[in-house]
Amino acid sequence: MKASQFTRWIAQLSSLSPEQREQLKACLSAPGSLAQDMIATPSSCPHCQFSELQSWGSSGGLPRYRCKFCGKTSNPLTGTPMARLRKRHLWQDYAEALTQSLTVRRAAKHCGVSKNTAFLWRHRFLSQIADHQAQHASGIVEADETFFLESFKGQRDLSRPPRKRGGSAKRRGLSAEQIPVLVVRDRSGQHADFQLEKLDAVHVRERLRPLVDADAILCSDSAAVYAHYAKAEGITHRPVNPSQKRRVDGPFHIQNVNAYDSRLKGWMTPFHGVATKYLTHYLGWRRLLERYKTQLNPLICLREALGRAAMQQLTQT
């Protein structure tokens, strides 16, 4: 904040009510506040990763640092999706809109910005969050696929007539219009999901191989892609066949991933279809809501958007 802006802000303090004064005092004294995250000294240069930085004044209300190795300057937001994003004083309000799953227009109204700004902020905030998911799944691991209708929402040149408010597929069942998403969960709550180019053995194995531990037990439906993966990797496979009303075989079932798929689809309904190129952002958004549940607040959301959440939090649901 510039000195002139700070002076005007100080002059307005006398108009605060006693309750507002207490809220301001709590925000200033709270450890780990957004303001502290904003001015935290980077541990290394975002350009060359050299660890020695020297103070280099300030700009736009943020401290700047100069790398002793490459000579480039940076601030605490350089290299994050939030770099060069304006109206920082509204970011916490927008993070609150994300925690409430507001649509673009409702989020714009909530923050007092245009819908175009709200859309830009949505995907800046979500670009880092989309990468936060479990890196390992162990024990009994459930895997299943769900599908989303391919969407070119926001594009001007389409090879087909546009659909209204999400629309529906021309063909029943699976087709090239459906985008597969692989969902994986284990019984400890570790969760990961992936947008696949194609639902086949090659792409499924590419995603599951680094994720599922070698001693895990894979539970899936009777699709051949999972049997192929389990056989190739030497993993125990316990398939269930919902079409034959065999949904549960003792502790082996895929009820958890099916329940998550249902919550995911229901949560996406108010958006009336999401552009396929942004689908991974929405998957990450939903994982964020599932990971923290009722504990999610705007500060946690902002820290995840900046890539500053603790790693143990990022891998828990």
Residue pairs with C-beta under 8 A, 6 or more apart in sequence:
1 9
1 61
2 61
13 21
13 24
16 24
27 33
32 299
33 299
34 91
34 92
34 299
34 302
37 76
37 302
37 303
37 306
37 308
38 62
38 76
38 77
38 88
39 62
39 63
39 76
40 76
41 53
41 63
41 65
41 76
42 53
42 65
42 74
42 76
42 78
43 51
44 50
44 51
44 53
45 51
45 53
45 65
45 67
45 69
45 70
45 72
45 74
46 74
46 78
46 79
47 67
47 70
47 72
47 74
47 79
48 67
48 69
48 70
48 72
50 67
50 68
50 69
50 70
52 67
52 68
52 69
53 65
53 66
53 67
53 68
53 74
54 65
54 66
54 68
55 63
55 64
55 65
55 66
56 64
56 65
56 66
56 73
57 63
57 64
58 64
59 75
60 75
61 88
62 75
62 76
62 77
63 75
63 76
64 73
64 74
64 75
65 73
65 74
65 75
66 72
66 73
67 73
67 74
77 83
77 84
77 85
77 306
80 128
80 305
80 306
80 307
81 124
81 125
81 127
81 128
81 305
81 306
82 91
82 124
82 125
82 305
82 306
85 91
85 121
85 124
87 113
87 117
90 111
90 112
90 113
91 121
91 302
92 298
92 299
92 302
93 110
93 111
93 298
94 107
94 110
94 111
94 113
94 118
94 121
94 125
95 125
95 298
95 299
95 301
95 302
95 305
96 110
96 298
96 301
97 106
97 107
97 110
97 111
97 118
98 107
98 122
98 125
98 126
98 285
98 288
98 301
99 289
99 296
99 297
99 298
99 301
101 267
101 270
101 285
101 289
102 110
103 270
103 271
104 115
104 118
104 119
104 122
105 115
105 118
107 118
107 121
107 122
108 114
108 115
108 117
108 118
111 118
113 121
122 281
123 278
123 281
124 305
125 301
125 305
126 281
126 282
126 284
126 285
126 305
127 281
128 304
128 305
128 306
128 307
129 281
129 284
129 285
129 287
129 288
129 301
129 304
129 305
130 280
130 281
130 283
130 284
130 285
131 284
132 284
132 287
132 288
132 291
132 304
132 309
132 314
133 191
133 192
133 193
133 284
133 287
133 314
133 315
134 184
134 190
134 191
134 192
134 211
134 315
134 317
135 192
135 210
135 211
135 315
136 190
136 211
136 212
136 213
137 184
137 185
137 186
137 190
137 192
137 211
137 212
137 213
137 216
138 186
138 188
138 190
138 212
138 213
138 215
138 216
139 186
139 187
139 188
139 216
139 217
140 186
140 187
140 216
140 217
140 219
140 251
140 252
141 184
141 185
141 186
141 212
141 216
141 217
141 218
141 219
142 184
142 185
142 186
142 219
142 220
142 253
142 254
142 255
142 256
142 257
143 182
143 183
143 184
143 208
143 218
143 219
143 220
143 226
143 254
143 257
144 182
144 183
144 220
144 221
144 254
144 257
144 258
144 261
145 180
145 181
145 182
145 183
145 196
145 199
145 223
146 180
146 181
146 183
146 261
146 264
146 265
147 174
147 178
147 179
147 180
147 181
148 178
148 179
148 181
148 268
148 274
148 276
148 279
149 166
149 167
149 168
149 169
149 177
149 178
149 179
149 273
150 176
150 177
150 178
150 179
150 276
151 163
151 166
151 273
151 274
151 275
151 276
152 158
152 162
152 275
152 276
153 273
153 274
153 275
154 275
155 275
163 273
165 272
165 273
166 271
166 272
166 273
167 273
169 175
169 177
169 178
170 177
171 177
179 195
179 196
179 276
179 279
180 195
180 196
180 198
180 199
181 193
181 194
181 195
181 196
181 279
181 283
182 193
182 194
182 196
182 199
182 204
182 207
182 208
183 191
183 192
183 193
183 257
183 260
183 261
184 191
184 192
184 193
184 194
184 207
184 208
184 211
184 212
184 257
185 191
185 192
185 256
185 257
185 260
185 317
186 216
187 256
189 316
189 317
190 315
190 316
190 317
191 260
191 287
191 290
191 291
191 317
192 211
193 283
193 287
194 207
195 279
195 280
195 283
196 203
196 204
196 207
197 203
199 225
200 225
201 224
201 225
201 228
201 229
204 225
204 226
204 228
204 229
205 228
205 229
205 232
205 233
208 218
208 229
208 233
209 229
209 233
212 218
212 233
212 235
214 233
214 234
214 235
216 235
216 236
217 235
217 236
217 237
217 238
217 252
218 226
218 229
218 230
218 235
218 236
218 237
218 238
219 238
219 239
219 240
219 252
219 253
219 254
220 226
220 237
220 239
220 240
220 254
221 239
221 240
221 241
221 242
221 254
222 239
222 240
222 241
222 243
226 237
226 239
227 237
227 239
229 235
230 236
230 237
231 237
238 249
238 252
240 246
240 247
240 248
240 249
240 252
240 253
240 254
247 253
247 255
248 255
260 290
263 286
263 290
264 283
264 286
267 286
267 289
268 274
268 282
268 286
271 282
274 282
287 317
288 296
288 301
288 304
289 296
290 317
291 313
291 314
291 316
291 317
292 300
292 313
300 309
300 313
303 309
304 314
